[in-house]
Amino acid sequence: MTGRENVRQEAERALNDTDWTGGEVVAPEPNRKVSVVHSTRLPAEYSEALEAEAAKRGISPSRLMQLLVIAGLERETAGDVVTISRSKLHEAIDQIVTNAA
C-alpha cells in the first residue's frame, strides 16, 4: 500500500467516525464581525500590478483588494465627498498658486 492510499484510508476513517464525545464547542469571539470571502478574476496585467502594489505596501494582495473595495464603496456612499489622487491635488494647488500671482 502506498503512502497516498494510507492517507486516503485515514481520511475516510476520520470522516466515518461519528463519536464526538471528545469534541469541543468553540464559540466565536463576541465582538468579532463576520467576514465573507469573495473571489474575483483579474486580467494578468492587473494581477501583476495588484501584487506589486501589495508588496510595496507590505501587505497581501487580498488585504489590498479589501482596502480598495472598502474605500471605493465608502466613496460611493459618502455623498458630497470627493476623492482625488495626490498628483491631481498637487496640480490644483500649483494652479491656485499660479493664478494668485
BELNOR-V375192 format. One record per residue. RES is the residue in one letter. PHI is phi in radians with two decimals (none if undefined). Layout:
((RES PHI) (RES PHI))
//
This chain:
((M none) (T -1.44) (G -1.07) (R -1.14) (E -1.16) (N -1.09) (V -1.08) (R -1.10) (Q -1.13) (E -1.10) (A -1.13) (E -1.13) (R -1.08) (A -1.12) (L -1.19) (N -1.46) (D -1.29) (T -1.90) (D -1.48) (W -1.88) (T -1.09) (G -1.59) (G -1.25) (E -2.33) (V -1.48) (V -1.92) (A -1.54) (P -1.19) (E -1.07) (P -1.11) (N -1.72) (R -1.43) (K -1.36) (V -1.31) (S -2.10) (V -2.22) (V -1.59) (H -2.10) (S -1.85) (T -2.49) (R -1.94) (L -2.15) (P -1.04) (A -0.93) (E -1.16) (Y -1.29) (S -1.11) (E -1.12) (A -1.15) (L -1.08) (E -1.12) (A -1.15) (E -1.15) (A -1.10) (A -1.10) (K -1.08) (R -1.48) (G 1.31) (I -2.26) (S -1.37) (P -1.01) (S -1.09) (R -1.14) (L -1.10) (M -1.08) (Q -1.03) (L -1.09) (L -1.17) (V -1.15) (I -1.08) (A -1.07) (G -1.12) (L -1.18) (E -1.15) (R -1.12) (E -1.15) (T -1.75) (A -1.41) (G 1.36) (D -1.56) (V -1.33) (V -2.00) (T -1.95) (I -2.26) (S -1.30) (R -1.04) (S -1.13) (K -1.16) (L -1.10) (H -1.09) (E -1.08) (A -1.13) (I -1.12) (D -1.06) (Q -1.15) (I -1.11) (V -1.12) (T -1.10) (N -1.20) (A -1.34) (A -1.34))
//
